[in-house]
Structures are given as structure tokens and as C-alpha cells.
Amino acid sequence: MKKVGIIGTVGVPACYGGFETLAENLVTYAGEDIRYIVWCSAKAYPEKQDSYRGAELRYLPLKANGAQSTPFDLLSMIKALWQVDIMLILGVSGCLFLPLIKLLFKGKIIVNIDGLEHRRAKWGKTAKKFLLTSEKMAVRFADAVVADNESIRQYVRDTYGKEAALIAYGGDHVLRDVPPQKQEEILKAYGLEQGGYVIALCRIEPENNCDIILDAFSREGSPRLLFIGNWTNSEYGRSLLARYGSSSQVILSPAVYDPDTVFTLRSNARAYIHGHSAGGTNPSLVEAMHIGRPVYAFDCSYNRNTTFGKAAYFSTADELAAELNQTAPSGEVLQEIARKQYTWEIVTRRYEQLY
């Protein structure tokens, strides 16, 4: 029996993002010889459970994101020192302290280094330097490194001379059985018809190229676009909302969290637009592949690796507008890739082989 501590997430049940969804599914599909302890942010869970799907839960009085993420991760590691056989650390924000933890911990340390955070445009110079230093400590002192994309695995090899295990994300958790009548009601609420629109959904950030997507779809003759995101959370989002919010070609929707609604809007769309240019294997792209609709993805190595080169790709608004007028890529081919590569059962077995 191996005890594995999951460190670096808001916690489970998943209520935030990609790492939380990973933690939830590792717990859900855990083998009989694996027991998890998950360190959670007490601030995110008003009701605190002792366990969840067989995993023990521990709560810390800190936020798992933002300025408190580093002390949250460090405190989690200290707590885990004498409680687990393996630390599974998701993200590098607390790994600056890994040399000290390594001296004290008798077990093994695995770090998923995420999507090269120090390269993200949203961070300032000081934050980027901190994240790069933390990444260096993670790769040097971890017993094993996980890369979620072939491009990141190559980066680790080229930069640090170390081999990383390639383990992506699952996306089959988004598949649901929504009754046709409910789907019709959801589409009607958005003023949409089956196959009569294209969908995009993401955090509204420059690195997700939202401006390029909106430029392409605001042109005469383009299909209608439903774009779901947090439009009012940044100056970038607010400027796009002001510029395109009154366009008849696009619907700029606030973020949607209801699983039935998200599934309905994705599965009834003509195609999915994926503008992410950073972050390795993006969970939202893997999820879209499971839905089985054609994918138009921003042209970068991360997205080409995730889709095995079987999507359509764009770098500019002109390219996207032109691609939309060509024969659509096969959504069925992408769906088959997702079934073979990106299910949570497959991902869990790969992590457990690494343990």
C-alpha cells in the first residue's frame, strides 16, 4: 500500500481548474494499492469533509492560488513529511524550498511542472524570475518530473538534461447524458440553433488570443460565435467587450459553470475554437476533442502535439477566417485520439506506474 500526498491544488471535490480536476480523477480511479491524502484550502470549502472518494482530506488556512500559493504549498509539504510515501506536487510555486524538503523526506517526490509558468505574459519580471528559479529547483530535486505535453518534455530534456514522464490530462469527465428537451431549452435561452454557431471558451487573457478570434468572427459572412469567458475581470477583457459586445456576429457570454449547459453548448456547436498559445496540454482542448466537433486551434507546438496534427490551425485573424471557409477538420478523428490518449483511467494508470 502506497500513500500519496497531492500538493498544490485548491483541493477536492474539484471547484477550480485543471490541477483540481486531475486530483479529483486520480482519487476517483485510484487502484486498490494506492491511498491519497489531499491538502486543501480551507477558504474554498465552507463544509469540510474528512474524506472524499476514499482520499483523506487535510485543510490549511491559506489560499492555494495567488500570493499565498507558495506558503500553501510549503506548509502542505511540511505536513506531508511524515504522512506519505510519495509527494505528488502539482505546479512549481512551492518548489523553491524543495532542497530542504528533500533533506527531510525519506520518500519520493514527483513534480508536474505545469505549462512553463515563467513564460506567461501575465506575470511581471520578478514573478517570472521566481517561477523560473522554482522550476529549476523542481527539476533538479524531484525524483521524477511529469510533463503534460511533448513540447514540455523536450524543453526539460534540452534545458536540464533530464527525462520527464509524459502524462497529459483526461477529458472524458465532460461527457454527459442531457435529455433532448433540456438541450433545446438551453439553446433557446442563448438564442441558438443546433449547428448554427461556433463556440470558444477560455479565461480572457492575451495569451489565449481572444482578440484574434473576435476579429475573425466579426467579419461579414463569418459564422456566428458564442464566446464564453470572464470578460469583466481584466482591462483586456473589458476592452474586447466594449469593442465587440454589440456585434450581431458574436455573443459574449459570462463564464458558465453548469456541466449540463457547457456540454450542451459544446456538443451542438458547428466547431470549437481554441486560442491558447501557452500552458502545455490545455484541459479545455482535450475536453473539446472528446465532444467530437471540428477544432480550429492556435498554431503552436503545444496544440499540434495535443491534437496529433489533426486539427485546423491559425496564427492570425486572416488565417482563421480563411480556415473557416475551408473543409472542416474531422471531429471524429480527434474524438478517437481523445479516447485512446486522454481518458482519466489511462491518465491514472500512468501516474500509478510512475509511483
KEKE-3310 file (N, C-alpha, C; in steps of 0.2 Angstrom, whole numbers, plus 5000, padded with zeros to 4 digits):
npx = (5004:5003:5005:5000:5003:4994:4998:4997:4985:4969:4960:4949:4932:4933:4934:4939:4951:4962:4972:4965:4954:4962:4967:4955:4951:4962:4960:4947:4949:4958:4969:4968:4979:4983:4983:4977:4981:4975:4979:4970:4963:4956:4949:4942:4932:4918:4911:4918:4925:4930:4935:4935:4929:4937:4949:4959:4957:4965:4965:4971:4974:4975:4975:4976:4980:4987:4995:4997:5000:5013:5017:5006:5009:5021:5019:5010:5019:5027:5019:5016:5028:5029:5019:5016:5021:5025:5026:5016:5018:5009:5013:5025:5026:5029:5041:5054:5058:5062:5075:5077:5066:5069:5080:5074:5064:5060:5054:5048:5048:5038:5035:5024:5027:5019:5014:5026:5027:5034:5035:5023:5013:5006:5013:5024:5041:5048:5040:5041:5055:5055:5047:5054:5066:5060:5056:5068:5073:5063:5065:5078:5078:5067:5062:5056:5050:5035:5029:5016:5014:5022:5030:5034:5041:5052:5057:5062:5071:5080:5084:5087:5093:5087:5076:5058:5043:5029:5014:4997:4981:4965:4949:4937:4927:4918:4908:4891:4874:4862:4845:4836:4826:4829:4841:4837:4830:4841:4848:4839:4838:4850:4848:4851:4854:4855:4870:4871:4881:4898:4909:4919:4928:4936:4948:4949:4962:4977:4986:4978:4973:4961:4957:4961:4953:4940:4941:4942:4929:4920:4919:4910:4900:4905:4903:4891:4897:4899:4906:4912:4917:4927:4924:4924:4934:4947:4957:4960:4949:4938:4940:4938:4925:4919:4922:4917:4905:4892:4891:4882:4887:4894:4892:4895:4897:4895:4906:4902:4896:4888:4888:4879:4874:4886:4891:4880:4881:4893:4892:4882:4887:4894:4908:4924:4934:4950:4961:4972:4989:4999:5005:5006:4998:4982:4968:4955:4955:4958:4946:4936:4940:4935:4921:4919:4918:4923:4940:4948:4963:4975:4990:5003:5016:5012:4998:4997:5004:4995:4984:4988:4991:4980:4970:4963:4973:4978:4986:4984:4970:4966:4970:4962:4949:4950:4952:4940:4932:4936:4936:4930:4940:4941:4931:4928:4940:4948:4941:4943:4956:4956:4949:4959:4970:4967:4959:4953:4955:4966:4976:4977:4982:4994:5000:5001:5009:5021:5022)
npy = (4994:5011:5027:5042:5059:5073:5089:5106:5110:5118:5109:5094:5090:5095:5112:5122:5122:5115:5107:5104:5096:5085:5080:5076:5066:5057:5052:5047:5036:5028:5014:4999:4998:5010:5025:5041:5057:5072:5089:5103:5120:5128:5140:5138:5129:5129:5119:5106:5090:5075:5065:5060:5051:5040:5046:5054:5070:5085:5101:5118:5134:5144:5152:5143:5149:5163:5176:5168:5155:5150:5149:5140:5129:5125:5123:5112:5103:5102:5097:5084:5077:5066:5058:5053:5042:5046:5062:5070:5084:5097:5109:5122:5132:5131:5125:5131:5128:5115:5109:5109:5101:5089:5085:5081:5072:5055:5048:5048:5061:5068:5080:5089:5100:5109:5121:5129:5141:5153:5159:5165:5178:5186:5187:5198:5204:5201:5190:5181:5178:5172:5161:5154:5151:5142:5132:5127:5122:5112:5103:5099:5093:5084:5067:5062:5070:5076:5080:5088:5088:5085:5095:5101:5091:5089:5102:5101:5091:5097:5109:5105:5093:5081:5067:5068:5061:5058:5063:5067:5075:5070:5070:5065:5067:5077:5072:5069:5064:5073:5076:5078:5088:5096:5101:5108:5118:5125:5129:5138:5148:5154:5159:5151:5139:5121:5117:5129:5139:5143:5139:5146:5145:5151:5158:5175:5181:5189:5179:5169:5173:5180:5192:5190:5180:5186:5196:5189:5183:5194:5198:5201:5188:5178:5163:5163:5167:5160:5165:5161:5168:5176:5191:5203:5204:5209:5222:5220:5210:5219:5229:5221:5217:5230:5233:5223:5219:5223:5217:5209:5197:5190:5182:5187:5179:5178:5168:5151:5138:5127:5110:5103:5113:5118:5106:5105:5117:5115:5103:5105:5114:5120:5120:5120:5133:5136:5146:5146:5149:5145:5135:5121:5105:5109:5108:5111:5110:5096:5091:5097:5089:5076:5079:5079:5088:5098:5105:5121:5127:5138:5140:5132:5123:5116:5114:5107:5095:5090:5088:5079:5084:5084:5094:5110:5125:5141:5157:5170:5183:5183:5171:5162:5166:5162:5148:5144:5145:5134:5116:5108:5101:5084:5080:5068:5060:5067:5064:5051:5050:5056:5047:5037:5042:5052:5049:5048:5036:5030:5041:5040:5027:5029:5038:5030:5020:5027:5030)
npz = (5000:4995:5001:4995:4994:4988:4982:4980:4975:4975:4981:4984:4984:4966:4962:4955:4944:4931:4938:4949:4944:4939:4952:4957:4949:4949:4962:4961:4952:4958:4961:4970:4978:4981:4991:4994:5001:5002:5001:5006:5002:5016:5014:5003:5005:5014:5020:5027:5023:5030:5022:5004:4991:4995:4998:5010:5018:5021:5028:5026:5032:5021:5005:4990:4978:4970:4979:4991:4987:4987:5001:5005:4998:5003:5017:5015:5011:5022:5031:5025:5027:5036:5033:5021:5007:4995:4988:4977:4968:4962:4950:4952:4961:4975:4975:4977:4989:4989:4990:5004:5009:5003:5010:5022:5019:5017:5008:4990:4978:4966:4953:4944:4932:4926:4914:4910:4918:4920:4908:4904:4899:4908:4920:4929:4929:4941:4946:4936:4936:4949:4947:4937:4944:4954:4946:4941:4953:4956:4945:4947:4960:4961:4961:4951:4936:4929:4913:4904:4890:4874:4870:4881:4888:4879:4881:4895:4893:4884:4891:4904:4904:4908:4909:4907:4912:4901:4903:4900:4901:4906:4898:4897:4907:4904:4897:4895:4898:4893:4892:4877:4877:4887:4882:4871:4877:4883:4872:4867:4876:4874:4862:4851:4838:4834:4827:4822:4825:4831:4844:4858:4872:4887:4899:4899:4892:4886:4881:4876:4865:4862:4855:4842:4838:4839:4830:4818:4818:4818:4805:4789:4784:4791:4802:4816:4832:4848:4863:4877:4893:4906:4905:4911:4920:4918:4911:4898:4894:4896:4887:4875:4876:4876:4863:4854:4860:4855:4843:4830:4826:4836:4852:4867:4881:4899:4911:4912:4922:4925:4922:4913:4905:4899:4892:4883:4875:4869:4862:4853:4844:4829:4827:4837:4844:4848:4856:4864:4868:4876:4890:4889:4887:4886:4896:4892:4878:4877:4882:4873:4862:4865:4864:4850:4840:4826:4827:4828:4831:4839:4831:4838:4845:4857:4855:4842:4846:4855:4848:4838:4826:4819:4819:4813:4810:4815:4815:4814:4812:4799:4794:4802:4798:4784:4786:4791:4780:4773:4770:4785:4798:4804:4816:4822:4820:4829:4841:4842:4845:4857:4865:4865:4871:4881:4892:4909:4916:4909:4911:4925:4927:4922:4930:4942:4938:4937:4951)
capx = (5000:5007:5001:5002:5000:4993:5000:4997:4978:4964:4958:4944:4930:4936:4930:4943:4954:4964:4975:4960:4951:4967:4967:4949:4951:4967:4957:4941:4951:4964:4970:4967:4985:4985:4979:4978:4980:4974:4979:4965:4962:4950:4945:4937:4927:4914:4909:4924:4924:4936:4937:4932:4930:4942:4955:4959:4957:4968:4964:4976:4970:4978:4973:4980:4982:4989:5001:4998:5001:5019:5016:5002:5012:5027:5016:5007:5025:5030:5014:5016:5034:5029:5012:5015:5027:5026:5023:5014:5017:5006:5015:5031:5027:5032:5047:5060:5060:5062:5081:5076:5061:5072:5084:5070:5059:5063:5050:5050:5045:5036:5033:5021:5029:5013:5015:5031:5023:5038:5034:5017:5014:5003:5017:5029:5048:5050:5037:5044:5061:5054:5044:5060:5070:5057:5056:5075:5073:5059:5068:5084:5077:5062:5064:5053:5046:5029:5027:5009:5015:5028:5035:5037:5046:5058:5060:5065:5077:5085:5086:5090:5096:5083:5070:5052:5037:5024:5007:4993:4975:4959:4944:4930:4923:4914:4903:4885:4868:4857:4839:4835:4821:4833:4846:4833:4829:4847:4850:4834:4840:4855:4846:4855:4851:4860:4875:4871:4886:4904:4910:4925:4928:4943:4950:4950:4969:4981:4990:4973:4972:4954:4957:4962:4947:4934:4942:4940:4922:4917:4919:4904:4900:4908:4898:4890:4902:4897:4912:4911:4923:4927:4925:4925:4940:4953:4956:4960:4943:4933:4941:4935:4918:4916:4923:4913:4899:4886:4891:4877:4890:4896:4888:4900:4894:4899:4908:4896:4899:4884:4890:4874:4874:4893:4891:4875:4883:4899:4891:4878:4891:4897:4915:4927:4939:4955:4966:4978:4996:5004:5002:5006:4991:4976:4962:4949:4956:4956:4938:4933:4941:4930:4915:4919:4917:4930:4944:4952:4967:4980:4996:5009:5018:5008:4991:4999:5005:4989:4979:4992:4991:4973:4965:4965:4977:4978:4990:4981:4963:4965:4971:4956:4944:4951:4951:4933:4929:4938:4933:4932:4944:4937:4930:4928:4947:4950:4937:4946:4963:4955:4948:4965:4975:4965:4954:4956:4958:4973:4980:4978:4986:5001:5003:5002:5015:5026:5023)
capy = (5000:5017:5033:5048:5066:5078:5095:5111:5112:5120:5103:5091:5090:5100:5118:5127:5122:5109:5103:5101:5091:5080:5077:5073:5060:5052:5049:5043:5030:5025:5007:4996:4998:5017:5029:5048:5062:5079:5095:5108:5126:5129:5145:5136:5124:5130:5112:5102:5083:5071:5061:5061:5045:5036:5050:5058:5077:5090:5108:5123:5141:5148:5151:5139:5152:5170:5177:5163:5149:5147:5146:5135:5123:5124:5121:5106:5098:5100:5092:5078:5074:5060:5055:5049:5038:5049:5068:5072:5091:5100:5116:5123:5138:5130:5121:5134:5125:5108:5106:5107:5096:5083:5083:5079:5067:5049:5046:5050:5067:5069:5086:5091:5107:5113:5124:5134:5147:5159:5161:5168:5186:5189:5188:5203:5202:5197:5184:5176:5176:5167:5155:5150:5148:5137:5127:5124:5118:5106:5098:5096:5089:5079:5061:5061:5076:5075:5085:5086:5089:5083:5101:5102:5085:5091:5108:5098:5087:5102:5114:5102:5086:5076:5065:5069:5057:5062:5061:5073:5076:5067:5075:5062:5069:5082:5069:5069:5062:5078:5075:5082:5094:5101:5104:5113:5124:5128:5133:5143:5153:5158:5161:5147:5133:5116:5118:5136:5143:5140:5140:5146:5147:5151:5164:5180:5183:5190:5173:5165:5176:5182:5197:5187:5176:5190:5199:5184:5182:5200:5200:5199:5181:5173:5160:5166:5164:5160:5166:5161:5169:5181:5197:5209:5203:5212:5228:5216:5208:5224:5232:5217:5218:5236:5233:5218:5217:5224:5214:5204:5191:5186:5183:5187:5176:5177:5161:5146:5133:5121:5105:5101:5119:5118:5101:5106:5122:5112:5097:5107:5119:5118:5118:5123:5137:5136:5151:5146:5148:5143:5131:5114:5102:5113:5103:5113:5107:5089:5091:5098:5083:5071:5081:5076:5093:5100:5110:5126:5129:5142:5136:5132:5116:5113:5112:5102:5089:5088:5085:5075:5087:5083:5100:5116:5129:5148:5162:5177:5183:5182:5164:5159:5167:5158:5141:5143:5144:5128:5110:5107:5095:5079:5080:5061:5058:5070:5061:5044:5051:5058:5040:5032:5045:5057:5047:5048:5030:5030:5045:5037:5021:5031:5041:5024:5016:5031:5029)
capz = (5000:4995:5002:4990:4995:4982:4985:4975:4972:4979:4984:4981:4977:4962:4962:4952:4937:4928:4943:4954:4941:4939:4958:4958:4945:4952:4968:4959:4948:4961:4962:4977:4982:4982:4996:4994:5006:4998:5005:5003:5005:5020:5012:4997:5007:5020:5023:5027:5024:5032:5016:4998:4987:4998:5000:5016:5016:5026:5027:5028:5032:5016:4998:4986:4972:4971:4984:4996:4984:4989:5008:5005:4995:5008:5023:5014:5010:5029:5034:5022:5028:5040:5032:5015:5004:4989:4987:4971:4969:4955:4950:4955:4965:4982:4974:4979:4995:4988:4993:5011:5009:5000:5015:5027:5017:5016:5002:4984:4976:4959:4952:4937:4932:4923:4907:4910:4920:4919:4901:4903:4898:4913:4925:4929:4929:4947:4947:4931:4939:4955:4944:4934:4949:4957:4941:4941:4959:4955:4940:4950:4966:4961:4959:4944:4933:4924:4908:4901:4883:4872:4869:4888:4889:4875:4885:4901:4891:4882:4896:4911:4903:4912:4905:4910:4911:4898:4906:4899:4906:4904:4896:4897:4913:4902:4893:4899:4895:4894:4888:4871:4879:4891:4877:4867:4882:4884:4866:4866:4881:4871:4855:4846:4835:4833:4821:4819:4828:4833:4851:4861:4880:4890:4903:4894:4893:4879:4878:4873:4858:4861:4850:4835:4837:4838:4824:4813:4818:4817:4798:4786:4781:4796:4806:4822:4838:4856:4866:4885:4897:4911:4901:4916:4926:4916:4906:4891:4893:4896:4880:4870:4877:4873:4855:4851:4863:4852:4836:4829:4824:4841:4858:4873:4887:4905:4912:4913:4927:4925:4917:4908:4900:4895:4887:4878:4871:4866:4858:4847:4840:4822:4828:4843:4843:4854:4855:4869:4865:4881:4895:4888:4885:4889:4898:4888:4871:4877:4883:4866:4857:4867:4861:4843:4835:4822:4831:4825:4836:4838:4829:4842:4846:4862:4852:4837:4849:4858:4843:4834:4819:4815:4819:4808:4814:4813:4819:4813:4811:4792:4793:4805:4793:4778:4788:4792:4773:4770:4773:4792:4800:4806:4824:4824:4821:4836:4846:4843:4848:4864:4868:4866:4874:4886:4897:4916:4918:4906:4915:4932:4927:4920:4936:4946:4935:4939:4958)
cpx = (5004:5003:5004:4999:5000:4994:5000:4991:4974:4961:4952:4938:4932:4931:4934:4945:4957:4968:4970:4956:4956:4967:4961:4948:4956:4964:4951:4944:4957:4964:4969:4973:4988:4980:4981:4977:4980:4974:4975:4965:4956:4946:4940:4932:4924:4913:4915:4923:4931:4939:4933:4934:4937:4949:4954:4960:4960:4967:4969:4972:4973:4974:4978:4983:4984:4995:5002:4999:5008:5019:5012:5005:5018:5024:5013:5013:5027:5025:5014:5023:5034:5022:5012:5022:5029:5023:5022:5013:5015:5008:5021:5032:5030:5039:5054:5063:5062:5069:5080:5072:5065:5077:5080:5065:5062:5059:5052:5045:5044:5033:5030:5022:5024:5016:5020:5029:5027:5038:5028:5017:5011:5007:5022:5036:5050:5047:5040:5051:5060:5052:5050:5064:5067:5056:5063:5075:5069:5062:5074:5083:5072:5065:5061:5049:5041:5029:5020:5009:5022:5033:5038:5042:5052:5061:5064:5072:5082:5088:5090:5094:5093:5077:5064:5047:5032:5017:5002:4987:4970:4954:4937:4925:4917:4908:4897:4879:4863:4851:4838:4831:4825:4839:4843:4832:4835:4849:4845:4836:4846:4854:4849:4851:4856:4864:4875:4876:4892:4905:4917:4924:4934:4943:4952:4957:4972:4984:4985:4970:4965:4953:4957:4955:4941:4935:4940:4932:4917:4916:4912:4905:4903:4902:4897:4895:4899:4904:4911:4918:4922:4928:4927:4930:4946:4952:4956:4953:4938:4934:4938:4928:4915:4917:4918:4906:4892:4886:4886:4880:4893:4892:4894:4896:4898:4901:4902:4899:4895:4886:4886:4874:4881:4893:4886:4878:4889:4897:4886:4881:4893:4905:4918:4933:4944:4960:4972:4984:5001:5001:5002:5000:4986:4970:4956:4949:4955:4949:4935:4934:4936:4923:4914:4917:4924:4933:4948:4956:4973:4987:5002:5010:5014:5001:4992:5000:4999:4984:4982:4992:4985:4968:4967:4968:4977:4983:4988:4973:4962:4965:4965:4950:4944:4950:4944:4929:4931:4934:4935:4936:4939:4936:4930:4935:4949:4947:4941:4953:4962:4953:4954:4970:4973:4959:4957:4958:4965:4978:4982:4983:4993:5004:5005:5008:5021:5028:5028)
cpy = (5006:5023:5039:5054:5070:5085:5100:5113:5115:5115:5099:5091:5096:5106:5123:5126:5115:5104:5100:5095:5084:5076:5073:5066:5054:5049:5045:5036:5026:5018:5005:4997:5005:5021:5036:5052:5068:5085:5101:5115:5127:5134:5144:5132:5126:5124:5108:5094:5080:5067:5062:5055:5041:5040:5054:5066:5081:5097:5113:5130:5146:5147:5147:5143:5159:5170:5172:5156:5146:5145:5140:5128:5120:5120:5114:5101:5097:5095:5085:5074:5067:5056:5051:5046:5042:5056:5069:5080:5094:5107:5117:5129:5137:5126:5124:5131:5118:5105:5105:5102:5089:5080:5079:5073:5061:5046:5049:5056:5067:5076:5087:5098:5111:5116:5130:5140:5153:5162:5165:5175:5189:5191:5194:5200:5198:5191:5179:5174:5171:5161:5151:5147:5142:5131:5123:5119:5111:5101:5095:5091:5084:5073:5059:5068:5073:5081:5083:5086:5087:5089:5102:5097:5087:5097:5105:5095:5092:5107:5111:5096:5081:5074:5066:5063:5061:5059:5068:5073:5072:5072:5072:5063:5074:5078:5067:5067:5067:5077:5080:5089:5099:5105:5109:5119:5128:5132:5139:5149:5157:5161:5158:5141:5128:5117:5125:5141:5139:5143:5141:5148:5146:5157:5169:5184:5184:5183:5168:5168:5178:5187:5195:5183:5180:5194:5195:5183:5188:5202:5197:5192:5176:5169:5164:5163:5165:5160:5166:5163:5174:5188:5203:5209:5206:5218:5225:5214:5213:5228:5228:5217:5224:5236:5229:5216:5218:5221:5209:5197:5186:5187:5182:5185:5176:5169:5157:5140:5126:5116:5103:5107:5119:5112:5102:5111:5119:5107:5099:5112:5116:5116:5122:5127:5137:5140:5151:5145:5146:5138:5123:5111:5105:5108:5105:5110:5099:5087:5091:5092:5077:5072:5078:5081:5095:5105:5114:5129:5133:5138:5137:5124:5112:5110:5107:5096:5086:5085:5081:5077:5086:5088:5105:5121:5136:5152:5169:5177:5181:5174:5160:5160:5163:5151:5140:5142:5138:5122:5109:5101:5090:5079:5072:5058:5061:5066:5054:5045:5052:5051:5036:5035:5049:5055:5047:5041:5028:5034:5043:5032:5023:5034:5035:5020:5020:5031:5023)
cpz = (5000:4997:4998:4993:4989:4985:4979:4972:4977:4984:4980:4986:4973:4961:4958:4945:4936:4933:4948:4951:4940:4946:4959:4955:4947:4958:4966:4956:4952:4962:4969:4981:4983:4987:4995:5000:5002:5002:5002:5006:5009:5018:5007:4999:5014:5024:5022:5028:5026:5026:5010:4993:4989:5000:5006:5014:5022:5024:5030:5027:5027:5010:4994:4980:4974:4975:4989:4994:4987:4997:5009:5003:5000:5014:5021:5013:5017:5032:5032:5024:5031:5039:5026:5012:4998:4989:4979:4971:4962:4955:4953:4960:4972:4981:4975:4985:4995:4990:5000:5012:5008:5006:5021:5026:5015:5010:4995:4982:4968:4958:4945:4937:4928:4916:4907:4912:4919:4912:4900:4903:4904:4919:4924:4929:4935:4948:4942:4933:4945:4952:4941:4939:4953:4952:4941:4948:4959:4950:4944:4956:4966:4959:4952:4942:4928:4919:4905:4893:4880:4871:4876:4890:4885:4879:4891:4899:4888:4887:4902:4910:4907:4908:4910:4908:4907:4900:4905:4904:4902:4902:4896:4902:4910:4898:4898:4895:4897:4889:4883:4873:4883:4886:4873:4871:4883:4878:4865:4870:4878:4864:4850:4843:4834:4827:4818:4822:4830:4840:4853:4868:4883:4895:4898:4895:4886:4876:4875:4867:4857:4856:4843:4833:4835:4832:4818:4812:4817:4809:4795:4783:4785:4800:4813:4828:4844:4859:4873:4888:4902:4909:4905:4921:4924:4911:4899:4889:4892:4889:4875:4870:4875:4866:4852:4854:4860:4845:4836:4827:4830:4847:4863:4879:4893:4906:4914:4917:4927:4920:4911:4902:4896:4890:4881:4873:4867:4860:4852:4843:4834:4823:4835:4841:4849:4853:4860:4865:4870:4886:4894:4885:4889:4890:4893:4881:4872:4878:4877:4862:4859:4865:4854:4838:4832:4827:4827:4831:4834:4836:4833:4843:4851:4858:4846:4840:4852:4853:4837:4827:4815:4816:4813:4813:4811:4818:4819:4812:4804:4791:4796:4800:4787:4780:4788:4785:4770:4773:4780:4793:4803:4814:4826:4825:4828:4842:4848:4846:4855:4868:4869:4870:4881:4890:4904:4918:4915:4910:4922:4932:4926:4926:4941:4944:4937:4947:4959)
residu = (MET:LYS:LYS:VAL:GLY:ILE:ILE:GLY:THR:VAL:GLY:VAL:PRO:ALA:CYS:TYR:GLY:GLY:PHE:GLU:THR:LEU:ALA:GLU:ASN:LEU:VAL:THR:TYR:ALA:GLY:GLU:ASP:ILE:ARG:TYR:ILE:VAL:TRP:CYS:SER:ALA:LYS:ALA:TYR:PRO:GLU:LYS:GLN:ASP:SER:TYR:ARG:GLY:ALA:GLU:LEU:ARG:TYR:LEU:PRO:LEU:LYS:ALA:ASN:GLY:ALA:GLN:SER:THR:PRO:PHE:ASP:LEU:LEU:SER:MET:ILE:LYS:ALA:LEU:TRP:GLN:VAL:ASP:ILE:MET:LEU:ILE:LEU:GLY:VAL:SER:GLY:CYS:LEU:PHE:LEU:PRO:LEU:ILE:LYS:LEU:LEU:PHE:LYS:GLY:LYS:ILE:ILE:VAL:ASN:ILE:ASP:GLY:LEU:GLU:HIS:ARG:ARG:ALA:LYS:TRP:GLY:LYS:THR:ALA:LYS:LYS:PHE:LEU:LEU:THR:SER:GLU:LYS:MET:ALA:VAL:ARG:PHE:ALA:ASP:ALA:VAL:VAL:ALA:ASP:ASN:GLU:SER:ILE:ARG:GLN:TYR:VAL:ARG:ASP:THR:TYR:GLY:LYS:GLU:ALA:ALA:LEU:ILE:ALA:TYR:GLY:GLY:ASP:HIS:VAL:LEU:ARG:ASP:VAL:PRO:PRO:GLN:LYS:GLN:GLU:GLU:ILE:LEU:LYS:ALA:TYR:GLY:LEU:GLU:GLN:GLY:GLY:TYR:VAL:ILE:ALA:LEU:CYS:ARG:ILE:GLU:PRO:GLU:ASN:ASN:CYS:ASP:ILE:ILE:LEU:ASP:ALA:PHE:SER:ARG:GLU:GLY:SER:PRO:ARG:LEU:LEU:PHE:ILE:GLY:ASN:TRP:THR:ASN:SER:GLU:TYR:GLY:ARG:SER:LEU:LEU:ALA:ARG:TYR:GLY:SER:SER:SER:GLN:VAL:ILE:LEU:SER:PRO:ALA:VAL:TYR:ASP:PRO:ASP:THR:VAL:PHE:THR:LEU:ARG:SER:ASN:ALA:ARG:ALA:TYR:ILE:HIS:GLY:HIS:SER:ALA:GLY:GLY:THR:ASN:PRO:SER:LEU:VAL:GLU:ALA:MET:HIS:ILE:GLY:ARG:PRO:VAL:TYR:ALA:PHE:ASP:CYS:SER:TYR:ASN:ARG:ASN:THR:THR:PHE:GLY:LYS:ALA:ALA:TYR:PHE:SER:THR:ALA:ASP:GLU:LEU:ALA:ALA:GLU:LEU:ASN:GLN:THR:ALA:PRO:SER:GLY:GLU:VAL:LEU:GLN:GLU:ILE:ALA:ARG:LYS:GLN:TYR:THR:TRP:GLU:ILE:VAL:THR:ARG:ARG:TYR:GLU:GLN:LEU:TYR)
# end
